[in-house]
Amino acid sequence: MSSALIDALKTALGETAVVTDADDLAPHLSEQRGRYTGTSPALVKPSNSAQVAEVVKICTAHDTPVVAHGGNTGLVGGGVPDGAVVIDFSRMNKILAVDPVNLTMEVEAGAILADVQAAAEDANAYFPLSLAAEGSCRIGGNLSTNAGGVHVVRYGNARDLVLGLEVVLADGRIWDGLRALRKDNTGYDLKALFLGAEGTLGLITKAVLRLYPKPKSKSVALAGCSGFDQALKLFHTARGRAGDVLMACEAMSGFALSLAEKHIDGVAAPLENAHACYVLLELGSSDADADMNGLMEAVLSDAFAAGVIEDAVIAQSGQQAEQLWKIRESIPEAQKYEGGSIKHDVAVPVSKTPEMIDRATQLVEELIPGVRVVAFGHLGDGNIHFNLSQPEGSDKQEFLVRWLEINERVHDLVVSMNGSFSAEHGIGQLKVGEMARLKSGVELDLMRTLKTALDPKGRFNPGKVIPAKE
């Protein structure tokens, strides 16, 4: 059967578009952190939507599941196959059209996020989705996981940046929903089903993205605070004073920043003294004459007067702004040098963020004496990466073996605060157990009903997102 499957795929796509060599397949079978490794009879590289549809039909005929593969930057094992044919979208990477008047862009699913940003820039427009992996992640994966990033506070998650989709369905039909409309009340919002579904309901092949006016004046500042409670007050002050020009509000613990300084070349906090918490603010306006630095000074002045911040600096050039952003962006890489890490991608209502961090810190310190909390993330939308580094001098494997136990305890706390145990990284296979444990029976039944209706044979990315019914 496997031989017949491979022959059929090669007939449909051509010899060079079907990869079966074990060494060539290997990089596509593991996720970047090495937690999951899978198996696959073949990887295929279609060049258009019709070929994707043909692959789906062939795999259905041979009783073989399929998994979409983008930039392989996921963190929850969502793209790791379990005997599935891997559909690599790297050849479907075109920017198909840009409409600077309608402020839209049509792209193929394999377009690299940085290329999408550059195409918008070339059209004097702006695509605001911005992630650490933007140089290698692909837009189809961003949409399938409903990626977040640093600009959610102003522009929303990935699903908020989509007007239309083209999707290959489980029976091989292609749904053309590539509409560049802000208003369309003709029935159900079908595109919403596939955004954040991680390729379990259909395969996104094209998208119409929402663009925005290009920010022509910006200001970036770093402020030091006595804690996350004060950081939240700074966010409230900035939002009240700056309104819609507040593009980003990122927070990081003093320990998180110290790791970036310690391990990453070129990273140094510009403030004279150390602080318990740091906040990175970015303001931006499409008005080239807007005085963003003046507005930032007003924000910080209000915060100083209220005793909210202890010190602050405003970048005086684009290079200085990049250096401030590098501090925040370097934390995940820096943590790798401190041994094992147990990670949480969680969200609570913005107003509860400091409370969640304090309670979760107390919880994990009681469970693992000496554990080092690396808390950082998107304060402006309540999404915190509550990461833990192993105690100094401890055994890495003894620490990591407690991953699920610690996850459960932290997730229980977050859910009790009306929060989410997955904010922007997705469910994949890492958090399927938590879906079964923490989602209501009604929610799971609704999800299973959708899955059965759209993928009745369970061929799309099986074992991900939705737990099997007991």
NUNUKE-208709 format. One record per residue (C-alpha): x, y, z. Coordinates in steps of 0.2 Angstrom, whole numbers, plus 5000, padded with zeros to 4 digits. Each point is the difference from the previous one (the first is absolute). Layout:
N
<site px="X" py="Y" pz="Z"/>
...
This chain:
470
<site px="5000" py="5000" pz="5000"/>
<site px="5014" py="5012" pz="5004"/>
<site px="5008" py="4997" pz="4983"/>
<site px="4984" py="5003" pz="4991"/>
<site px="4998" py="5016" pz="5010"/>
<site px="5017" py="5006" pz="4995"/>
<site px="4997" py="4996" pz="4982"/>
<site px="4984" py="5009" pz="5000"/>
<site px="5008" py="5015" pz="5008"/>
<site px="5014" py="5000" pz="4987"/>
<site px="4988" py="4999" pz="4986"/>
<site px="4990" py="5014" pz="5006"/>
<site px="5014" py="5012" pz="5005"/>
<site px="5016" py="4994" pz="4991"/>
<site px="5015" py="4990" pz="5007"/>
<site px="5009" py="5015" pz="5007"/>
<site px="4985" py="5006" pz="5010"/>
<site px="4999" py="4984" pz="5010"/>
<site px="5013" py="4997" pz="5014"/>
<site px="5002" py="4983" pz="5007"/>
<site px="5019" py="4999" pz="5005"/>
<site px="5001" py="4998" pz="5019"/>
<site px="5014" py="5013" pz="5002"/>
<site px="4990" py="5012" pz="4989"/>
<site px="4984" py="4997" pz="5010"/>
<site px="5009" py="5001" pz="5017"/>
<site px="4999" py="5019" pz="5002"/>
<site px="4982" py="5000" pz="4997"/>
<site px="4996" py="4987" pz="5013"/>
<site px="5005" py="5009" pz="5016"/>
<site px="4995" py="5017" pz="5008"/>
<site px="5013" py="5012" pz="5004"/>
<site px="5002" py="4996" pz="5019"/>
<site px="5002" py="4982" pz="4997"/>
<site px="4985" py="4995" pz="5011"/>
<site px="4991" py="4990" pz="4986"/>
<site px="5006" py="4990" pz="4985"/>
<site px="4988" py="4991" pz="4988"/>
<site px="5000" py="4989" pz="4985"/>
<site px="4994" py="5003" pz="4982"/>
<site px="5000" py="4990" pz="4984"/>
<site px="5003" py="5016" pz="4989"/>
<site px="5002" py="5018" pz="5000"/>
<site px="4992" py="5009" pz="4985"/>
<site px="5003" py="5017" pz="4993"/>
<site px="4985" py="5006" pz="4990"/>
<site px="5001" py="5016" pz="4990"/>
<site px="4982" py="5005" pz="4999"/>
<site px="4983" py="4998" pz="5009"/>
<site px="4994" py="4987" pz="4987"/>
<site px="5015" py="4989" pz="5004"/>
<site px="4997" py="5001" pz="5019"/>
<site px="4982" py="4994" pz="4996"/>
<site px="5006" py="4986" pz="4990"/>
<site px="5012" py="4995" pz="5014"/>
<site px="4985" py="5000" pz="5012"/>
<site px="4990" py="4989" pz="4988"/>
<site px="5014" py="4988" pz="4997"/>
<site px="5004" py="4998" pz="5019"/>
<site px="4981" py="4997" pz="5003"/>
<site px="5000" py="4987" pz="4988"/>
<site px="5015" py="4991" pz="5008"/>
<site px="4993" py="5003" pz="5018"/>
<site px="5014" py="5011" pz="5005"/>
<site px="4999" py="5016" pz="5010"/>
<site px="5008" py="5017" pz="4995"/>
<site px="5009" py="5013" pz="5010"/>
<site px="5004" py="5018" pz="4994"/>
<site px="5018" py="5006" pz="5002"/>
<site px="5005" py="5018" pz="5000"/>
<site px="5016" py="5007" pz="5008"/>
<site px="5001" py="4987" pz="5014"/>
<site px="5001" py="5013" pz="5013"/>
<site px="4985" py="4993" pz="5011"/>
<site px="5003" py="4997" pz="5018"/>
<site px="4986" py="4987" pz="5004"/>
<site px="5003" py="4986" pz="4988"/>
<site px="4986" py="5005" pz="4988"/>
<site px="5009" py="4996" pz="4984"/>
<site px="5008" py="4984" pz="5005"/>
<site px="4993" py="4986" pz="4990"/>
<site px="4995" py="4983" pz="5006"/>
<site px="5000" py="4989" pz="4984"/>
<site px="4993" py="5015" pz="4990"/>
<site px="5006" py="5007" pz="4984"/>
<site px="5008" py="5017" pz="5003"/>
<site px="4994" py="5013" pz="4988"/>
<site px="5014" py="5013" pz="4999"/>
<site px="4994" py="5017" pz="4994"/>
<site px="5017" py="5008" pz="4997"/>
<site px="4997" py="5000" pz="4981"/>
<site px="4983" py="5009" pz="5002"/>
<site px="5009" py="5016" pz="5007"/>
<site px="4994" py="5014" pz="4988"/>
<site px="4993" py="5017" pz="5004"/>
<site px="4986" py="5000" pz="4987"/>
<site px="4993" py="5018" pz="5001"/>
<site px="5001" py="5015" pz="5011"/>
<site px="4986" py="5013" pz="5000"/>
<site px="5006" py="5016" pz="5009"/>
<site px="4984" py="5009" pz="4998"/>
<site px="4989" py="4986" pz="5007"/>
<site px="5015" py="4996" pz="5012"/>
<site px="5000" py="4981" pz="4996"/>
<site px="5012" py="4987" pz="4994"/>
<site px="4997" py="4983" pz="4993"/>
<site px="5014" py="4987" pz="5004"/>
<site px="5003" py="4982" pz="4998"/>
<site px="5001" py="4990" pz="5017"/>
<site px="5019" py="4997" pz="4998"/>
<site px="5004" py="5018" pz="4999"/>
<site px="5013" py="5004" pz="5014"/>
<site px="4994" py="5013" pz="5013"/>
<site px="5014" py="5011" pz="4997"/>
<site px="4997" py="5000" pz="4981"/>
<site px="4982" py="5005" pz="5004"/>
<site px="5006" py="5014" pz="5011"/>
<site px="5012" py="5006" pz="4986"/>
<site px="4987" py="5000" pz="4986"/>
<site px="4989" py="5011" pz="5011"/>
<site px="5014" py="5012" pz="5003"/>
<site px="5003" py="5001" pz="4981"/>
<site px="4982" py="5005" pz="4998"/>
<site px="5002" py="5013" pz="5014"/>
<site px="4989" py="4990" pz="5011"/>
<site px="5002" py="4990" pz="5016"/>
<site px="4997" py="4981" pz="5004"/>
<site px="5001" py="5001" pz="5019"/>
<site px="5002" py="4981" pz="5005"/>
<site px="5018" py="4999" pz="5007"/>
<site px="5008" py="4985" pz="5008"/>
<site px="5017" py="4995" pz="5005"/>
<site px="4999" py="4986" pz="4986"/>
<site px="4994" py="5012" pz="4987"/>
<site px="5016" py="4996" pz="4989"/>
<site px="4995" py="4982" pz="4998"/>
<site px="4982" py="4997" pz="5005"/>
<site px="4987" py="5000" pz="4986"/>
<site px="4983" py="5009" pz="5000"/>
<site px="4990" py="4984" pz="4998"/>
<site px="5007" py="4994" pz="5017"/>
<site px="4997" py="5017" pz="5008"/>
<site px="4982" py="5000" pz="4995"/>
<site px="4998" py="4981" pz="5005"/>
<site px="5006" py="5003" pz="5017"/>
<site px="4992" py="5018" pz="5002"/>
<site px="5018" py="5007" pz="5004"/>
<site px="5001" py="5015" pz="5011"/>
<site px="5016" py="5010" pz="5001"/>
<site px="5004" py="5017" pz="5007"/>
<site px="4987" py="5011" pz="4992"/>
<site px="4984" py="4991" pz="5006"/>
<site px="4996" py="5015" pz="5011"/>
<site px="4997" py="5011" pz="4985"/>
<site px="4996" py="4988" pz="4985"/>
<site px="4994" py="4984" pz="5008"/>
<site px="5005" py="4982" pz="4997"/>
<site px="5003" py="4992" pz="4983"/>
<site px="4982" py="4996" pz="4998"/>
<site px="4996" py="5018" pz="5001"/>
<site px="5012" py="5004" pz="4985"/>
<site px="4990" py="4988" pz="4988"/>
<site px="4986" py="5005" pz="4988"/>
<site px="4999" py="4984" pz="4989"/>
<site px="5007" py="4983" pz="4998"/>
<site px="5002" py="4986" pz="4987"/>
<site px="4999" py="4983" pz="5008"/>
<site px="5002" py="4982" pz="4994"/>
<site px="4986" py="4990" pz="5009"/>
<site px="5001" py="4981" pz="5005"/>
<site px="4991" py="4994" pz="4984"/>
<site px="5013" py="5009" pz="4989"/>
<site px="4988" py="5015" pz="4996"/>
<site px="5007" py="5017" pz="5000"/>
<site px="4990" py="5013" pz="5009"/>
<site px="5004" py="5018" pz="4993"/>
<site px="4996" py="5012" pz="5013"/>
<site px="5013" py="5013" pz="4994"/>
<site px="4990" py="5015" pz="5003"/>
<site px="5008" py="5017" pz="5004"/>
<site px="4985" py="5007" pz="5009"/>
<site px="4998" py="5008" pz="5016"/>
<site px="4981" py="4997" pz="5000"/>
<site px="4993" py="4983" pz="4995"/>
<site px="4984" py="4994" pz="5009"/>
<site px="4996" py="4986" pz="4987"/>
<site px="4998" py="4986" pz="5013"/>
<site px="5013" py="4992" pz="5011"/>
<site px="5017" py="5007" pz="5002"/>
<site px="5008" py="4984" pz="4993"/>
<site px="5018" py="5006" pz="5000"/>
<site px="4999" py="5001" pz="5019"/>
<site px="4999" py="4981" pz="5001"/>
<site px="5017" py="4998" pz="4993"/>
<site px="5010" py="5014" pz="5009"/>
<site px="5008" py="4992" pz="5015"/>
<site px="4994" py="4983" pz="4996"/>
<site px="5018" py="4994" pz="4997"/>
<site px="4996" py="4991" pz="4984"/>
<site px="4987" py="4988" pz="5007"/>
<site px="4985" py="5006" pz="4990"/>
<site px="5008" py="5005" pz="4984"/>
<site px="5016" py="5006" pz="4991"/>
<site px="5002" py="5019" pz="4998"/>
<site px="5008" py="5003" pz="4983"/>
<site px="4997" py="5018" pz="4997"/>
<site px="4995" py="5015" pz="5011"/>
<site px="4994" py="5018" pz="4998"/>
<site px="5009" py="5010" pz="5013"/>
<site px="4995" py="5017" pz="5008"/>
<site px="5013" py="5013" pz="4998"/>
<site px="5001" py="5017" pz="5010"/>
<site px="5007" py="5017" pz="4997"/>
<site px="5019" py="5000" pz="5002"/>
<site px="5006" py="5007" pz="5017"/>
<site px="5012" py="5014" pz="4994"/>
<site px="5004" py="5007" pz="5017"/>
<site px="5004" py="4989" pz="5015"/>
<site px="5007" py="5001" pz="5018"/>
<site px="5007" py="4985" pz="5010"/>
<site px="5003" py="5001" pz="5019"/>
<site px="5006" py="4989" pz="5014"/>
<site px="4994" py="5003" pz="5018"/>
<site px="5005" py="4992" pz="5016"/>
<site px="4987" py="4996" pz="5013"/>
<site px="4999" py="4992" pz="5017"/>
<site px="4989" py="4986" pz="4995"/>
<site px="4987" py="4994" pz="4987"/>
<site px="4987" py="5009" pz="5010"/>
<site px="5008" py="5016" pz="4996"/>
<site px="5003" py="4995" pz="4982"/>
<site px="4981" py="4997" pz="4998"/>
<site px="4998" py="5018" pz="5006"/>
<site px="5012" py="5006" pz="4987"/>
<site px="4990" py="4991" pz="4987"/>
<site px="4984" py="5008" pz="5006"/>
<site px="5009" py="5017" pz="5000"/>
<site px="5007" py="4998" pz="4982"/>
<site px="4983" py="4994" pz="4993"/>
<site px="4991" py="5014" pz="5008"/>
<site px="5012" py="5013" pz="4994"/>
<site px="5005" py="4993" pz="4983"/>
<site px="4984" py="4991" pz="4995"/>
<site px="5001" py="4991" pz="4983"/>
<site px="5018" py="5005" pz="4997"/>
<site px="5006" py="4988" pz="5013"/>
<site px="5006" py="4986" pz="4989"/>
<site px="5009" py="4988" pz="5013"/>
<site px="5002" py="4998" pz="5019"/>
<site px="5012" py="4986" pz="5005"/>
<site px="5005" py="4996" pz="5017"/>
<site px="5014" py="4989" pz="5007"/>
<site px="5006" py="4996" pz="5017"/>
<site px="5017" py="5007" pz="5006"/>
<site px="5007" py="4982" pz="5000"/>
<site px="4994" py="4997" pz="4982"/>
<site px="5009" py="5015" pz="4995"/>
<site px="5016" py="4995" pz="5009"/>
<site px="5000" py="4984" pz="4991"/>
<site px="5000" py="5009" pz="4983"/>
<site px="5014" py="5012" pz="5006"/>
<site px="5010" py="4985" pz="5006"/>
<site px="4999" py="4989" pz="4985"/>
<site px="4996" py="5010" pz="4984"/>
<site px="5013" py="5011" pz="4992"/>
<site px="4995" py="5018" pz="4998"/>
<site px="4986" py="5000" pz="5013"/>
<site px="5002" py="5012" pz="5014"/>
<site px="4987" py="5009" pz="5010"/>
<site px="5002" py="5019" pz="4998"/>
<site px="4994" py="5004" pz="5017"/>
<site px="5012" py="5004" pz="5014"/>
<site px="4993" py="4989" pz="5014"/>
<site px="4992" py="4983" pz="4999"/>
<site px="4981" py="4999" pz="5002"/>
<site px="4988" py="4986" pz="5005"/>
<site px="4990" py="5002" pz="4984"/>
<site px="5003" py="5009" pz="4983"/>
<site px="4987" py="5006" pz="4987"/>
<site px="5003" py="5003" pz="4982"/>
<site px="4988" py="5012" pz="4992"/>
<site px="4998" py="5004" pz="4982"/>
<site px="4990" py="5014" pz="4992"/>
<site px="4997" py="5003" pz="4982"/>
<site px="4990" py="5011" pz="4988"/>
<site px="4997" py="5001" pz="4982"/>
<site px="5002" py="5019" pz="5001"/>
<site px="5019" py="5003" pz="4996"/>
<site px="4999" py="5017" pz="5009"/>
<site px="4993" py="4992" pz="5016"/>
<site px="5011" py="5003" pz="5015"/>
<site px="5000" py="4982" pz="5007"/>
<site px="5015" py="5004" pz="5011"/>
<site px="4991" py="5014" pz="5008"/>
<site px="4985" py="4990" pz="5003"/>
<site px="5011" py="4986" pz="5008"/>
<site px="5008" py="5013" pz="5011"/>
<site px="4982" py="5005" pz="5006"/>
<site px="4996" py="4982" pz="5003"/>
<site px="5016" py="4997" pz="5011"/>
<site px="4998" py="5017" pz="5008"/>
<site px="4982" py="4995" pz="5006"/>
<site px="5007" py="4983" pz="5006"/>
<site px="5014" py="5008" pz="5009"/>
<site px="4988" py="5013" pz="5009"/>
<site px="4989" py="4985" pz="5005"/>
<site px="5015" py="4990" pz="5007"/>
<site px="4997" py="4987" pz="4988"/>
<site px="5018" py="4999" pz="4992"/>
<site px="5017" py="5001" pz="5007"/>
<site px="5010" py="5005" pz="4985"/>
<site px="4998" py="5000" pz="4981"/>
<site px="5009" py="5004" pz="4984"/>
<site px="4993" py="5004" pz="4983"/>
<site px="5009" py="4994" pz="4984"/>
<site px="5007" py="5015" pz="4990"/>
<site px="5003" py="4991" pz="4984"/>
<site px="4994" py="4984" pz="4990"/>
<site px="5016" py="4991" pz="5006"/>
<site px="4996" py="5004" pz="5018"/>
<site px="4983" py="4994" pz="4998"/>
<site px="5006" py="4983" pz="4993"/>
<site px="5012" py="4998" pz="5014"/>
<site px="4985" py="5002" pz="5012"/>
<site px="4990" py="4988" pz="4991"/>
<site px="5014" py="4988" pz="4999"/>
<site px="5000" py="4999" pz="5019"/>
<site px="4982" py="4993" pz="5000"/>
<site px="5003" py="4989" pz="4985"/>
<site px="5015" py="4992" pz="5007"/>
<site px="4992" py="4992" pz="5016"/>
<site px="4994" py="4984" pz="4992"/>
<site px="5017" py="4996" pz="4993"/>
<site px="5009" py="5006" pz="5016"/>
<site px="4990" py="4988" pz="5011"/>
<site px="5007" py="4985" pz="4990"/>
<site px="5017" py="5003" pz="5008"/>
<site px="4993" py="4998" pz="5018"/>
<site px="4996" py="4981" pz="4998"/>
<site px="4983" py="4992" pz="4999"/>
<site px="4985" py="5011" pz="4999"/>
<site px="4981" py="4997" pz="5002"/>
<site px="4989" py="5012" pz="4991"/>
<site px="4983" py="5007" pz="5000"/>
<site px="4991" py="5010" pz="4987"/>
<site px="4986" py="5007" pz="5010"/>
<site px="4988" py="5014" pz="5000"/>
<site px="4988" py="5009" pz="5013"/>
<site px="4990" py="5016" pz="4999"/>
<site px="5013" py="5014" pz="4999"/>
<site px="4994" py="5006" pz="5017"/>
<site px="5005" py="4984" pz="5008"/>
<site px="5017" py="4998" pz="4993"/>
<site px="5010" py="5005" pz="5015"/>
<site px="4990" py="4989" pz="5012"/>
<site px="5002" py="4985" pz="4988"/>
<site px="5019" py="5002" pz="5000"/>
<site px="5001" py="5003" pz="5019"/>
<site px="4989" py="4985" pz="5004"/>
<site px="5008" py="4988" pz="4987"/>
<site px="5017" py="5005" pz="5006"/>
<site px="4996" py="4996" pz="5018"/>
<site px="4992" py="4983" pz="4994"/>
<site px="5015" py="4994" pz="4990"/>
<site px="5013" py="5006" pz="5013"/>
<site px="4991" py="4989" pz="5013"/>
<site px="5000" py="4985" pz="4988"/>
<site px="5018" py="5002" pz="4994"/>
<site px="5011" py="5009" pz="5013"/>
<site px="5013" py="5011" pz="4991"/>
<site px="4990" py="5000" pz="4983"/>
<site px="5004" py="5016" pz="4991"/>
<site px="4985" py="5009" pz="4992"/>
<site px="5002" py="5008" pz="4983"/>
<site px="4984" py="5010" pz="4997"/>
<site px="4999" py="5011" pz="4985"/>
<site px="4988" py="5004" pz="4986"/>
<site px="4985" py="5010" pz="4993"/>
<site px="4994" py="5009" pz="5015"/>
<site px="4988" py="5011" pz="4989"/>
<site px="4990" py="4985" pz="4996"/>
<site px="5002" py="4989" pz="5015"/>
<site px="5011" py="4987" pz="4992"/>
<site px="5015" py="4995" pz="5011"/>
<site px="5013" py="4987" pz="4996"/>
<site px="5002" py="4993" pz="5018"/>
<site px="5016" py="4990" pz="4998"/>
<site px="5010" py="4991" pz="5013"/>
<site px="5019" py="4997" pz="5000"/>
<site px="5006" py="4985" pz="5010"/>
<site px="5008" py="5004" pz="5017"/>
<site px="5019" py="5004" pz="4999"/>
<site px="5010" py="4984" pz="5002"/>
<site px="4985" py="4988" pz="4998"/>
<site px="4998" py="4986" pz="4988"/>
<site px="4992" py="5005" pz="4984"/>
<site px="4990" py="4984" pz="4997"/>
<site px="4994" py="4999" pz="5018"/>
<site px="4993" py="5018" pz="4997"/>
<site px="4992" py="4996" pz="4982"/>
<site px="4992" py="4984" pz="5006"/>
<site px="4988" py="5012" pz="5010"/>
<site px="4995" py="5009" pz="4985"/>
<site px="4982" py="4994" pz="4999"/>
<site px="4997" py="5001" pz="5019"/>
<site px="5006" py="5018" pz="5000"/>
<site px="4990" py="5004" pz="4984"/>
<site px="4984" py="4993" pz="5008"/>
<site px="5002" py="5010" pz="5016"/>
<site px="5004" py="5016" pz="4991"/>
<site px="4986" py="4997" pz="4988"/>
<site px="4987" py="4997" pz="5014"/>
<site px="5005" py="5017" pz="5007"/>
<site px="4998" py="5009" pz="4984"/>
<site px="4983" py="4992" pz="4996"/>
<site px="4994" py="5004" pz="5017"/>
<site px="5003" py="5018" pz="4996"/>
<site px="4990" py="4999" pz="4984"/>
<site px="5016" py="4998" pz="4989"/>
<site px="5006" py="4989" pz="4986"/>
<site px="5014" py="4986" pz="5001"/>
<site px="5004" py="5004" pz="4982"/>
<site px="5001" py="5018" pz="4995"/>
<site px="5010" py="5001" pz="4983"/>
<site px="5010" py="4984" pz="4997"/>
<site px="4985" py="4988" pz="4997"/>
<site px="4995" py="4983" pz="5007"/>
<site px="5009" py="4988" pz="4988"/>
<site px="5003" py="4984" pz="5009"/>
<site px="5009" py="5007" pz="5015"/>
<site px="4983" py="5007" pz="5008"/>
<site px="4988" py="4987" pz="4994"/>
<site px="4999" py="4993" pz="5017"/>
<site px="4996" py="5017" pz="5007"/>
<site px="4986" py="5002" pz="4988"/>
<site px="4992" py="4984" pz="5007"/>
<site px="5003" py="5005" pz="5018"/>
<site px="4996" py="5019" pz="4999"/>
<site px="4987" py="5003" pz="4986"/>
<site px="4982" py="4997" pz="5004"/>
<site px="4991" py="4985" pz="4992"/>
<site px="4989" py="5012" pz="4990"/>
<site px="5015" py="5008" pz="4992"/>
<site px="5008" py="4984" pz="4996"/>
<site px="4984" py="4993" pz="4993"/>
<site px="4998" py="5016" pz="4989"/>
<site px="5018" py="4998" pz="4994"/>
<site px="4998" py="4981" pz="4996"/>
<site px="4984" py="5004" pz="4991"/>
<site px="5009" py="5012" pz="4989"/>
<site px="5015" py="4988" pz="4997"/>
<site px="4988" py="4986" pz="4995"/>
<site px="4990" py="5011" pz="4988"/>
<site px="5015" py="5007" pz="4991"/>
<site px="5012" py="4985" pz="5002"/>
<site px="4989" py="4985" pz="5002"/>
<site px="5015" py="4987" pz="4998"/>
<site px="5012" py="5010" pz="5011"/>
<site px="5013" py="5002" pz="4987"/>
<site px="5006" py="5018" pz="5004"/>
<site px="5013" py="5001" pz="5013"/>
<site px="4993" py="4986" pz="5011"/>
<site px="5005" py="5000" pz="5019"/>
<site px="5001" py="5019" pz="5001"/>
<site px="4989" py="5012" pz="5009"/>
<site px="4985" py="4990" pz="5003"/>
<site px="5002" py="4985" pz="5013"/>
<site px="4992" py="4983" pz="4995"/>
<site px="4983" py="4997" pz="5008"/>
<site px="5001" py="4987" pz="5014"/>
